Amino acid sequence: MKTLITGLLVFIASMAISAQEQPELQSRVYFEGLVQFYPNLVAHPMPVYVPEPVKKIRRQFMIDLPLYPMTRKGISVQRIKTPSSVNSGTAQAPWSENISYDFPVDPTLTYLSQTSIFALNSGLLSSKKAILRKNFYVDARSNKSFKFILVSLNGHYDRENVAGVPGVIFTSDFSHFSAAAHLQLGVKLGSFVGNYFAFKYGKGFILTEGKERYHAGISELKPFKVYSEQFLPSSYTAEARTMVPRLGITWRGELYQYKRILRSIDPKKSGYNNFMTTEAGVEVDFKPLAKTEMLHIVAASTYVFGSEDRLLFRVDPPVASIGIRFVFTQSSR
């Protein structure tokens, strides 16, 4: 009986060992068959694709340069011809005229990061048509976000000189300057170096002053002040940008409400005490060369609607412009 049990155990153990060795034998036979019939497949295995890590833009520095003369809206020469009528409200018409500048020097420097925008735009514009007009301005804009909270501080300085305006009796010169600061608070979704949406509300202060000077024959009269005004603007701003490969589009809409600090007795003769303007703009950024990240073509359009009393303190932005943009990008993996 013991001999029978011992023989049975030996038989079961031998069957288990043969069952373990058989898959190894089958695998070896299958592999040897592959080597025999498909030697290239075994000698040169298919490469494994490892995708490159996507580069993430950390910050950008941009330089914008205009390419052709731009047309802007400014105070009409007809208002300057009539003595002391620049700030005469709607009693004197027309308010504005389109000014074509010969060659603008109008660069813009912009720094972008995921949470910040700092932009500086300075222009020296000159028109040497029948009447010489020069406009110098500086625009500064800064935005900083803290998660979803957005803080914006903007300001400008603007000075325009109009020389040799022929009048009924005298030839006159006109000049004005303005300085402004504006603080806004709002919300922001997204990244400033990618797709984003921002909405903000704020208040500010504007100081403006206009002077005229008459040329009476040989003698010249001293410049005298035509107006000196202070305004309290409040604003609503919505801005968004959408980016696809080689193309970026930025939309902007602004609503400004201006309140004169020193109230006018007759708004028709001295300008409105309260007025409103709306500004709508779009910018298209196109990268013409796929392998070159630095060179971009930029086309922009801006329309300003509403009261033209705004021309007392600055010239309107160009309705249409086109230029080149140099972009320097710092990325991380």
C-alpha positions as CSV (number, residue, x, y, z in Angstrom):
1,M,0.0,0.0,0.0
2,K,2.8,2.4,0.8
3,T,4.4,1.6,-2.4
4,L,1.2,2.4,-4.3
5,I,0.8,5.8,-2.6
6,T,4.4,6.6,-3.2
7,G,4.1,5.8,-6.9
8,L,1.0,7.9,-7.2
9,L,2.7,11.0,-5.6
10,V,5.6,10.6,-8.0
11,F,3.3,10.5,-11.0
12,I,1.4,13.6,-9.9
13,A,4.6,15.6,-9.3
14,S,6.0,14.6,-12.7
15,M,2.8,15.8,-14.4
16,A,3.0,19.2,-12.6
17,I,6.6,19.7,-13.7
18,S,5.8,18.9,-17.3
19,A,2.9,21.4,-17.2
20,Q,5.2,24.1,-16.1
21,E,7.8,23.4,-18.7
22,Q,5.4,23.1,-21.6
23,P,4.5,26.9,-21.9
24,E,8.2,27.8,-21.8
25,L,8.8,25.3,-24.6
26,Q,5.9,26.7,-26.6
27,S,7.1,30.3,-26.2
28,R,10.6,29.3,-27.2
29,V,9.4,27.5,-30.3
30,Y,7.2,30.5,-31.2
31,F,10.1,33.0,-30.8
32,E,12.4,30.8,-32.9
33,G,9.7,30.8,-35.6
34,L,9.6,34.6,-35.6
35,V,13.3,34.8,-36.0
36,Q,13.2,32.4,-38.9
37,F,10.4,34.0,-40.9
38,Y,10.6,37.7,-39.8
39,P,14.3,38.4,-39.0
40,N,13.9,42.2,-39.7
41,L,11.1,42.5,-37.2
42,V,13.2,41.0,-34.4
43,A,16.5,42.7,-35.4
44,H,14.9,46.1,-35.8
45,P,12.0,46.5,-33.3
46,M,9.5,49.3,-33.8
47,P,10.4,52.5,-32.0
48,V,8.4,53.7,-29.1
49,Y,6.9,57.2,-29.5
50,V,7.6,59.5,-26.6
51,P,5.8,62.9,-27.0
52,E,7.8,66.0,-26.3
53,P,6.7,68.0,-23.3
54,V,4.5,71.0,-24.2
55,K,6.2,74.3,-23.7
56,K,4.4,76.7,-21.3
57,I,4.8,80.4,-21.9
58,R,5.9,82.1,-18.7
59,R,6.4,85.7,-19.9
60,Q,6.6,87.8,-23.1
61,F,8.1,91.2,-24.0
62,M,6.7,92.9,-27.1
63,I,7.6,95.9,-29.2
64,D,5.0,97.4,-31.6
65,L,5.9,99.7,-34.5
66,P,3.3,101.3,-36.8
67,L,3.8,101.0,-40.6
68,Y,1.8,103.7,-42.2
69,P,0.3,107.2,-41.4
70,M,-2.8,107.0,-39.2
71,T,-5.9,109.2,-39.1
72,R,-7.2,110.4,-35.8
73,K,-10.0,112.7,-34.7
74,G,-9.2,116.0,-33.0
75,I,-10.6,119.5,-32.4
76,S,-11.8,121.2,-35.5
77,V,-9.8,124.1,-36.8
78,Q,-13.1,126.0,-37.3
79,R,-13.5,126.2,-33.5
80,I,-10.0,127.6,-33.2
81,K,-10.6,130.3,-35.8
82,T,-13.3,131.9,-33.8
83,P,-11.8,133.6,-30.7
84,S,-12.5,131.8,-27.4
85,S,-14.9,129.2,-28.9
86,V,-12.9,126.0,-28.4
87,N,-14.8,125.2,-25.2
88,S,-18.1,126.6,-26.3
89,G,-20.0,123.3,-26.2
90,T,-22.5,122.7,-29.0
91,A,-22.9,126.4,-29.7
92,Q,-20.0,126.2,-32.1
93,A,-19.9,123.5,-34.8
94,P,-18.3,121.4,-35.9
95,W,-16.7,119.8,-32.9
96,S,-14.1,117.6,-34.6
97,E,-12.2,116.8,-37.8
98,N,-10.1,113.9,-39.0
99,I,-6.3,114.6,-38.8
100,S,-4.0,112.7,-41.1
101,Y,-0.4,112.5,-39.7
102,D,2.5,112.4,-42.1
103,F,4.6,109.7,-40.3
104,P,3.8,108.7,-36.8
105,V,6.5,107.7,-34.3
106,D,4.2,105.6,-32.1
107,P,6.0,102.6,-30.4
108,T,4.4,100.5,-27.7
109,L,6.3,98.4,-25.2
110,T,4.4,95.6,-23.5
111,Y,5.4,93.1,-20.8
112,L,3.1,90.0,-20.2
113,S,3.1,87.3,-17.7
114,Q,0.4,84.9,-16.5
115,T,-0.8,87.4,-13.9
116,S,0.4,90.8,-15.1
117,I,0.3,93.3,-18.0
118,F,2.5,96.4,-18.2
119,A,2.2,98.5,-21.3
120,L,3.8,101.9,-22.3
121,N,2.7,103.7,-25.5
122,S,4.3,107.0,-26.4
123,G,3.7,108.9,-29.6
124,L,5.0,112.0,-31.4
125,L,2.6,112.8,-34.2
126,S,3.0,115.5,-36.8
127,S,0.8,116.8,-39.6
128,K,2.3,119.3,-42.0
129,K,-0.7,120.0,-44.2
130,A,-2.2,123.5,-44.5
131,I,-2.0,123.9,-40.7
132,L,0.8,122.5,-38.6
133,R,-0.4,120.1,-35.9
134,K,1.8,118.3,-33.4
135,N,0.7,115.8,-30.8
136,F,2.8,114.2,-28.1
137,Y,1.3,111.7,-25.6
138,V,2.3,109.0,-23.2
139,D,-0.1,106.2,-22.1
140,A,0.7,103.8,-19.3
141,R,-1.3,100.8,-18.4
142,S,-0.8,98.1,-15.7
143,N,-2.9,95.1,-14.7
144,K,-2.2,92.7,-11.8
145,S,-4.3,89.7,-10.9
146,F,-4.4,87.9,-7.5
147,K,-6.1,84.7,-8.4
148,F,-9.5,85.9,-9.7
149,I,-9.2,89.5,-8.4
150,L,-7.8,92.1,-10.9
151,V,-6.3,95.5,-10.1
152,S,-5.7,98.0,-12.9
153,L,-4.0,101.4,-12.8
154,N,-3.9,103.5,-16.0
155,G,-2.7,107.0,-16.8
156,H,-2.0,109.4,-19.7
157,Y,-0.3,112.7,-20.5
158,D,-1.4,114.4,-23.8
159,R,-0.2,117.7,-25.4
160,E,-1.3,119.1,-28.7
161,N,-0.2,122.2,-30.6
162,V,-1.9,123.7,-33.6
163,A,0.0,126.6,-35.2
164,G,-0.9,129.2,-37.8
165,V,-4.7,129.0,-37.8
166,P,-6.0,131.9,-40.0
167,G,-8.8,133.9,-38.4
168,V,-11.0,136.8,-39.4
169,I,-8.6,139.4,-37.9
170,F,-5.7,137.5,-36.4
171,T,-3.7,134.3,-37.0
172,S,-3.8,132.2,-33.9
173,D,-2.1,129.2,-32.2
174,F,-3.9,126.8,-30.0
175,S,-2.4,124.3,-27.5
176,H,-3.9,122.0,-24.8
177,F,-2.5,119.5,-22.3
178,S,-4.2,116.9,-20.1
179,A,-3.1,114.5,-17.4
180,A,-5.1,111.6,-16.0
181,A,-5.0,108.7,-13.6
182,H,-7.5,105.9,-13.4
183,L,-7.9,103.0,-10.8
184,Q,-10.1,99.9,-11.6
185,L,-11.0,96.7,-9.7
186,G,-12.5,93.6,-11.3
187,V,-12.2,89.9,-12.0
188,K,-10.1,87.9,-14.5
189,L,-10.4,84.4,-15.8
190,G,-7.5,82.7,-17.6
191,S,-3.9,83.8,-18.3
192,F,-2.7,87.0,-19.8
193,V,-0.2,85.1,-22.0
194,G,-3.1,82.8,-23.3
195,N,-6.8,83.0,-23.4
196,Y,-8.5,85.2,-20.8
197,F,-11.5,87.3,-19.9
198,A,-11.5,90.4,-17.7
199,F,-14.2,92.8,-16.4
200,K,-13.4,95.8,-14.2
201,Y,-14.9,99.0,-12.9
202,G,-13.1,102.1,-11.7
203,K,-12.9,105.9,-11.2
204,G,-10.3,108.5,-12.0
205,F,-9.3,112.1,-12.3
206,I,-8.6,114.3,-15.4
207,L,-7.0,117.7,-15.5
208,T,-7.0,119.6,-18.8
209,E,-6.1,123.1,-19.9
210,G,-6.3,125.0,-23.2
211,K,-4.6,128.2,-24.4
212,E,-4.7,130.4,-27.4
213,R,-2.2,133.0,-28.8
214,Y,-2.9,135.7,-31.4
215,H,-0.4,137.1,-33.9
216,A,-1.4,140.7,-34.6
217,G,0.9,142.0,-37.3
218,I,4.4,142.7,-35.9
219,S,3.5,142.4,-32.3
220,E,2.4,139.1,-30.7
221,L,0.0,138.8,-27.8
222,K,0.8,136.6,-24.8
223,P,-0.9,133.2,-24.6
224,F,-4.1,133.3,-22.6
225,K,-6.1,130.5,-21.0
226,V,-9.3,129.5,-22.8
227,Y,-10.4,126.8,-20.4
228,S,-9.2,124.9,-17.4
229,E,-11.3,121.9,-16.4
230,Q,-11.3,118.9,-14.1
231,F,-13.3,115.8,-14.7
232,L,-14.2,112.7,-12.6
233,P,-14.5,109.8,-15.0
234,S,-16.0,106.4,-14.0
235,S,-15.6,103.4,-16.3
236,Y,-16.7,99.9,-17.1
237,T,-14.3,97.7,-19.1
238,A,-14.6,94.3,-20.6
239,E,-11.7,92.6,-22.4
240,A,-11.0,89.1,-23.8
241,R,-8.5,87.3,-25.9
242,T,-8.7,84.1,-27.9
243,M,-5.6,82.4,-29.2
244,V,-5.3,79.7,-31.9
245,P,-2.1,78.5,-33.6
246,R,-0.4,81.6,-35.3
247,L,-3.4,83.9,-34.6
248,G,-4.6,85.9,-31.6
249,I,-7.7,88.1,-31.4
250,T,-8.3,90.6,-28.6
251,W,-11.6,92.4,-28.0
252,R,-12.2,95.4,-25.8
253,G,-15.2,97.5,-24.9
254,E,-15.2,100.5,-22.6
255,L,-17.9,102.8,-21.3
256,Y,-16.8,106.1,-19.7
257,Q,-19.0,108.6,-17.8
258,Y,-17.5,112.0,-17.2
259,K,-18.6,114.4,-14.5
260,R,-17.3,118.0,-14.6
261,I,-16.2,119.2,-11.1
262,L,-16.8,122.9,-11.8
263,R,-20.4,123.0,-13.1
264,S,-21.2,125.0,-16.2
265,I,-24.2,127.4,-16.0
266,D,-25.0,127.0,-19.7
267,P,-23.9,123.6,-21.1
268,K,-24.6,124.6,-24.7
269,K,-22.1,127.4,-24.4
270,S,-19.5,126.0,-22.0
271,G,-19.8,122.2,-22.6
272,Y,-21.8,119.5,-20.8
273,N,-21.5,118.9,-17.1
274,N,-22.0,115.2,-17.6
275,F,-21.3,113.2,-20.8
276,M,-20.6,109.7,-21.9
277,T,-18.4,107.9,-24.4
278,T,-18.2,104.3,-25.6
279,E,-15.0,102.8,-27.1
280,A,-14.9,99.5,-29.0
281,G,-11.7,98.0,-30.3
282,V,-10.4,94.8,-31.8
283,E,-6.8,93.7,-32.4
284,V,-5.6,90.8,-34.6
285,D,-2.2,89.4,-34.1
286,F,-0.9,87.1,-36.9
287,K,2.3,85.2,-37.1
288,P,3.2,84.9,-40.8
289,L,6.1,82.5,-40.5
290,A,5.5,79.2,-38.7
291,K,9.1,78.7,-37.7
292,T,9.7,82.2,-36.5
293,E,8.2,83.2,-33.2
294,M,9.5,86.7,-33.1
295,L,7.9,88.5,-36.0
296,H,4.2,89.2,-36.0
297,I,1.8,91.4,-38.0
298,V,-0.8,93.4,-36.0
299,A,-3.9,95.0,-37.3
300,A,-6.2,97.0,-35.0
301,S,-9.4,99.1,-35.2
302,T,-10.9,101.4,-32.6
303,Y,-14.2,103.3,-32.7
304,V,-15.2,106.0,-30.2
305,F,-18.9,106.9,-29.9
306,G,-20.7,109.5,-27.8
307,S,-20.0,113.1,-26.8
308,E,-17.1,114.9,-28.5
309,D,-16.4,117.0,-25.3
310,R,-13.7,114.3,-24.7
311,L,-11.6,116.1,-27.4
312,L,-10.9,118.9,-24.8
313,F,-8.3,116.7,-23.2
314,R,-7.0,114.3,-25.8
315,V,-7.0,113.2,-29.4
316,D,-8.9,110.0,-30.3
317,P,-7.0,106.8,-31.1
318,P,-6.7,105.8,-34.8
319,V,-9.7,104.2,-36.3
320,A,-7.5,101.7,-38.2
321,S,-3.8,100.8,-37.9
322,I,-1.4,98.1,-39.0
323,G,2.1,97.5,-37.8
324,I,4.8,94.9,-37.0
325,R,5.3,93.3,-33.6
326,F,8.5,91.8,-32.2
327,V,7.8,89.2,-29.6
328,F,10.4,87.8,-27.2
329,T,9.1,84.7,-25.3
330,Q,10.4,82.9,-22.2
331,S,8.9,79.4,-21.9
332,S,9.2,76.5,-19.5
333,R,8.5,72.7,-19.9
